[in-house]
Structure formats: structure tokens, C-alpha cells
């Protein structure tokens, strides 16, 4: 796979915010989470750090994707209960929660497994098509799963060679122009001539900021994943991003080719 990401913090000079994303190897596949903590400031940053820590600790384990989502939900709920006075409530008095999409991409099969926890649907780019991957039964956001006595539903979609999967947070699609119109991400993707992950995100970053006419009112994160043809690769190559990436810079993720 070929992975790139971009993060735009809403706060001036901020390098961190309440949006989050991480990836991890799990057996013969790759798992990833993209999420958005309700709220802003230090509380959101702390919750995002907790979710990332839990994901990195749990994603490697030999568990079903639904079990991983359930464990993350339990962790967010526990953090909320433990820090009720300091971090459990936002300024308007509502509970903290995290919308997220958790995915698994097996190495050996050209498909993707997906669980949506109250998060906007990823977009699958296939040729000239832009296909929203809508969950049949979305789960509640992480931290609110105890409100419903139901297990997470895992959806499976085709993810073939040459396809690009675009994950994003609601700061992207809720960005408004001066007239109040929301940003149309599918339209912006269709207008981009190159679907290479870095080129795509560079285009979307500039276009999103142009649409907003200035700084964004909410954090925004995007991750693009391209499925490569491993049969055409002569050797194994790995590349990791520079940890000193500046906010808003497009960062290439690791690229892996197998014999």
C-alpha cells in the first residue's frame, strides 16, 4: 500500500488537535483508525492521545475488528468516567465521545473491512468513480456504545489494485465558504486529475483552504491509501514519514512491496 496523510489544525500555531489517525500491522494485514474527538483544546488533545495509545496497544492483537472497536469504546467510556470533572464534559455540558472509522486491509485479499462509529463514510476512488462506503448499521461514537445493546457491524468492500481509499474527519466536509456553503469533498476529488495519494491530498489541502477563505474553524485530517500491485514489485521497500512533519504538510506514510 501507499499511504499519505495531511493534518490541518484549526488553532493558530497549533500542531495538535482533536483529530487523530494511526496505523498498525496486525497479523497478515494492516489496521487503521481515523477519528474526531468532540470538543477542542487540551481536553480534545488528551482524549485523542488516549484513543491513539489504546489503538496502538490493541490493534496488534489477534482479535476480530468488532472486538477491537468494542475495546476502544470501553476505553473512551472509562476515561470519561475517571476524569468526570476535568475532561468528561465539554463547555455545553455534554459527554465526551469520539467519532471514528476503524478499518482492516488484509494482505492476501483485495478487500477492506470497515466499522463506522458515527463517522463520515470513507470515499473509494476507482477510475473516475467516487464511491461513499456507507455502513449498513453504523455503531455509536466511541464512548457511547453502552447506550445501545448491540455489537459493531463489520462491512466488507472491494479494494482492488489501483483503488484509492480516502479517510477524513468532519472538519473537511463541514468547512464553509463565506456564503455558508459546505465543502463538497466528492466534487473536489473528482476535479483532481491525479489520484496519487500525495498529489491528491496536496490538491485537497489547497482547495479546502481556498473554499474556507482563510483558517478552518475546526481541525481537519485526511488519509489516502492506494492499493499497489505487489506482484510487479521486485523487492521489499519500506518508507516512514518524518516525525517532524509540520502541520498541514502532506506526509507520505510507509510504502510496502512484497515479492
C-alpha angles and dihedrals in degrees: 000000000000113000131187131172141189130194125195115190116208095210116084112257091000119142096184135045144154097290117093143184135173140163133208139178114246117183108299096350148046127256126200139180128200116183148161125216115217108245136024142254128035095336092058092045091052093049091047090052091051093051092047091049092050093047093050091049096046107031094076093057123102096253135127116263090245090055091050090053091048092051091049090049091051091049094052091047091050092050090051092051094046093050099036097142099041107032111002097086132048124218092276093053099252125130124266116253139161126226110210147162117217118196139182124200114193117214096220102046130053097234143091130226115212139186118189117205101190092305131135112268117262117244121237113208112204115167106305092342125103108196123186110219098221117192115234092220112011115208123229117268116278110279094033100067091104088069091070127048094218137106123238116269116228115212123200124210134177113261107182135179109290094022118126123208116206118200120184145160127245092257085079100052095036095055109119132207121226090274092055099253117145122240113262104219096181090052092048091049092050090052093054110097095202122056093188103129096240094043092046094051093044089054094046093047093055093041093049093051090046090052093050092047092221140354117358119250092221136031114269130198132179131185123190121196124189122195108226129204101251093185089069095052117098097199146010114273126179128187129179130194125256107262088215092066112152119236111273094017116129107243124200112224124212117302118208129191121183128197 
